[in-house]
Amino acid sequence: MPTVLGLEGSANKVGAGVVRDGVILSNRRATYVTPPGHGFAPGPTGRHHRGALLGLVADALADARLRPSDLDAIAFTKGPGMGAPLSVVAAVARTLAQLWHRPLVGVNHCVGHIEMGRLLGRARDPLVLYVSGGNTQVIAFSRRRYRIFGETLDLAVGNCLDRFARLLQISNDPSPGYNIEQLARRGTRLVELPYVVKGMDVSFSGLLSHLQAVTPKLLASGEATVEDLCFSLQETAFSMLTEVTERALALTRAPHLLLVGGVACNRRLQQMLQTMCQARGAQLCPTDERYCIDNGAMIAQAGWEMLRVGQVTELAQSGITQRYRTDEVEVTWRD
């Protein structure tokens, strides 16, 4: 029964988790939170991860009631993501692998989300909508690759939400997207915003720049409230995502839609996709909050799948890849 420790740290969350044969034994995480109006820079984020990761590893092993000798491999996020945080996690993974004499498994962050979603959703061959701070992709498996059917042409949807939260000085605790969702529930007026869908792709940069231009005037004149603007942003952005996902669902005829990534926690997005799936005769498989937000267990699960088919990473090849596309990974563990 292979047992894998997974280390994640591609953005502002750092985590360690242990998975054994499809069972999540532990999942510890820490988040780097900045003041309202500020994003997170690579340097301070990396320093946060450096201070937190070894404690998280110790806690994850204690939660799983395991010793290092019980592990069969150490998986880590190879990319995509921010350079400094990724480098910290890779360095810790290399060090532990050499200290404990265990093989390394370099995992694509996006594939980690997908494999955790497949495990929890019990969906063998789903269409995937992957929405997070750094990525927005519509994905389906074909011929040993996760193929990207559509994606953002510029900003990820989570980045769009984060930057709008910064504009409004909305708190980053627990996350800007969560706080926008709570405000949006009290919005009553739909402000017309740019809606940009190009075939299977979406674009959020025009939507954000329009909001940056009109928000001060709308708030000063009383034409819209902060709640109205959050509501309008969600309704517009999520409608765009639902449209391209429906197009991909019609094309692939997939029986399941898997929703993964940090923005997958949003209940309004889940509602929109649920309505669309019901009309299409498909089943929505949302990932719960513990595992759709970046975490170590998802890296452990993908690492477990890779280890199972002998896909390990040599020490000399264990560097990070900041731009590591989902469709670059050869998925040898799936038929």
N, C-alpha and C positions, 0 to 999 in steps of 0.2 A: 504494500500500500504506500505509494510514493507520497511524501509529505514535503511541501514547498513553503518556504518563507518568501513573501513578496514585499518589496520596498517601492513605494511610490513617492514622487516629489517633483512633478513636472511644472507646477504652478505654485499657488500660495498654500496648498495643503500638502502635508507630509504624513506618510502612514506606513505601518507595518502590519501584515496579516499573515495568517497561516491557514493553508488549505490542505486537506487530505482526502483524496478520492471523492471529490464533489461535496465534501463537508467543510464548512467554514468553521475553523476552530477558534480563531481570534481575529480581531480587526481594530487596531488602535490608530488614532489620527490626531494631529494637531494642526491648527489653522493660523496663518500669519494674517492678522487683522490690522489694517491701517486706519488713520483718522478719516472722518467724512471729508469728501472732496479729493481724496488721494487714492491713486492706484498703488500697486505693489511693484517695486523695482527689483531687477534680478539680484543685485548685491545684497540688500537687506533680507530678501526672501531666502537666499542661499544661507546666510548667516543664521537665520531663524531655524532652518532645517538642520543645519550642522549642530545646533544646540539641542535639538529635540529628538533626533532620529535614534540614537543609541538607547535612550530611555524607552522609546516606543518599541524597539526590538525586544528589549528585556521584558517589557509589559506584555507584548504579544506572545512571547514564549511562555511566560508565567500563566497567562490566561489559558493557553492551550495545554498547559501542564507538560511541556516538552523541554528537553535539553538540546543544545546544538547537535549532539551526536544522533538525535532522532530525526534530523532533517536529511532530505535526499538532495536538495538543491536550493540555491538562493536566486530568486528572480528579481529583476529590477527594471525600472522604466528606462529604456534606452532613448526614447523620444516619441513623439515630438514634444516640444515644451521650451521653457526658458533655460538658457545655458547654465547659469550659476546653480540654481536648484537641482537641475538634472545631474550636474557634475558632482555635487555633494552626495547624492544618492548612489551614483555609480561608484564613487570612491569607497563609500561604506560597504557596498555589496562586494567589491573586489577584495577589500580587506578581510571581511568575514569569510568569504569563500576560501581564501588562502589560509586563514587561521584555523578554520574548521575542516579544511580539506573536502570541500563540497563543490560540485560543478556550478557554474554561473549560467543563467538564462536571461538574455536581454529581450525585453518585451516591448512591443509597440503599444503605446498608451491607449490608442483607439481600439486596438484588438483586445486589450484588457477589459475595456468597457463592454465590448460585444460578448466576449466569452463569459463574463460574469452575468450579463443579461440572459444569455442562453441557458446558463445553469439555473438561475432563479426562475425564469419564465417557462422553463420546460418546453422551449420552442426550438425544434431541431434545425429548421431552415427558414428563419424569419427574414422579412425585410427589416432594415434597421434605420431608425432616425436617430442620429447621434448629434446632440445639441449641448454645447458647453461654452465656456469662456474663450476657448482657443479654436474650437472646431464646430462646423455645421455641415453635416454630410448625410446623404441618403445612400444606403449601402445594401448590397445583396451579394451572396456568395455564388461564385461560378468558377469552375475549372481552377480550383486550388488557390483562389484569391478572393478577398473581399473587394468587390468592384464598386466604384463610386459612380452612382447613377446621376447624382446631382449634388451641388455643394454651394457654399457662399462664394461669391466672386471677390469679396473684400473682407468685411468684418464678420467674425462669428457672432451669432445671435446673443450669446452671453456677454461678449465684449461690448456689444451695442447697449445692452441693459446696464452694464457696469459703468459705462461712460456717461450715460444719461443720469444715473444715480450720482455720479461725481458732480455733474452740472447742477443738480438740485441739492447738493450737500446732504444726501441721504446716507445714513449710517451703513458701514461695511460689516456690521456685526448683527447676525451671524453671516450674512452675505448681502450684497446690494440687490441681487435678483430676488431674494426672499422678501426684502423690505419693499421693493417695487410691487411685488405680487400682493402684499397686504394692503398697500395704498390703493392699488387698482380695484380692489373689491369695493371700495367706497366711491369710485368714479361713476358719474352719471351721464356725462356728455362725451360723445365720440368726436374728437377733433380729426378732420381729414388730413391724412399724412401720405407721403409717397409710398406706393405699393409697387415693388419692383420684382417681377418674376420673369426670367428669361429662359424659356424652355423648362429644363429640369433644375435650373440654378436660381439662386436668389441673391439679392444685393441689399445690404443694410446701411451702407455709407451715406447714401442720399437721404434716407429716413432720419439718420442721426444728425446730419448737418442741417436738415430742415428744422428739426426740433431745437437744435442749438440756436438757430436764428430766430425762431418765433416764440420760444418759451418765455423770455423776459417780457415781451410785449403782451402776451396772453395773460400772464400772471399779474402784470401791472394794471391792465385794463379790467381785470375781473372776468374776462370772457371764458377763462378756464381755470380750474384749480390744479394743484399738484396731483391730486387723486385722478382728475379727468385726464391729465397728460399721461400718467402711468397706465391707466385703463386703455387709452388710445394706442399707446406704444405696443402693449401686449396684444390687443385685438388685431392690429395691423401686421405685426411681425409674425404672430402665430398663424394668422390666416395664410400668409405667404408659405409658411412651412407646411401647413396642412395641404395646400394646393399641390405643391411639388411631390409631397409624399403620396397623395392620392394618385397622381399620375404614374408614379413608380409602382404602386400597388396594383394598378390596372395592368401595367405592362408585365410584371412578374407573376401576378396571380398568387402571391404568397398568402398562406392561410393565417399567418401571424405578423403583427407589426411590433417590433421590439423598440422601446423608447429608452435611450441611455444617455448618460452625460449629466452634468450638473443642472442644466436647465430642465431636464426630464422630471425634476421634483415639482415643477410648476403645475398646480391643479387645473388652471385654466387651459394650458396646453394639452393636458391629458383629456379634458372634457371635449375639446375640439376634435382631437384625434379619435376619441371614442365614438363620437357622432359619425365621423367619416367612415370608420371601420365598420360600424353597424350597417351603414348604407351599402358597403362593399362586401358584406358577408365575411369579414376578417375579424380576428380577435386581437385586441390591444394588450400587450404585455408590458406594463410599466415596471420599472425597477424601483424598489423602495429607497427612501432617503439615505439609509446607511450605506448603500452600495452604488447609487447613481452619482453621488458626490465622490470625487477622486479618493481612492483608498488602496491600501496595500493588499487586501484580500483579492481584489480583481486582478492585480498583477500576479499574485500567487496562483490564481486559477488558470490564467493564460499560460503561466510558466509550467504548471502541472500538465496541461495539454501538450505543450511543446516537449517537455521531458519524457512524456509517455512514448513519443515517437523518435526519441533520441536527438532532438533539435536543441543543442546546447551551444553556448557562446564561449569561444576560446578567450583567454585572458587578453591576448593581443588585439582582439576584435571587440573589446568591451567598452570602447569609448561611446560617447553620446552622439546622437544625430538630431539636431534641433528641428530640422524639417524632414520628418520621417513619415511618409504618406501611408495611409491604411492599405492601399493596393500594392505597396512594395513588398509586403510580407507574403512568403509562400506558406500557405495554410496546409501543411502536410498532415495534420491530425484530423481533417475532415474528409469524407468521401466526396 
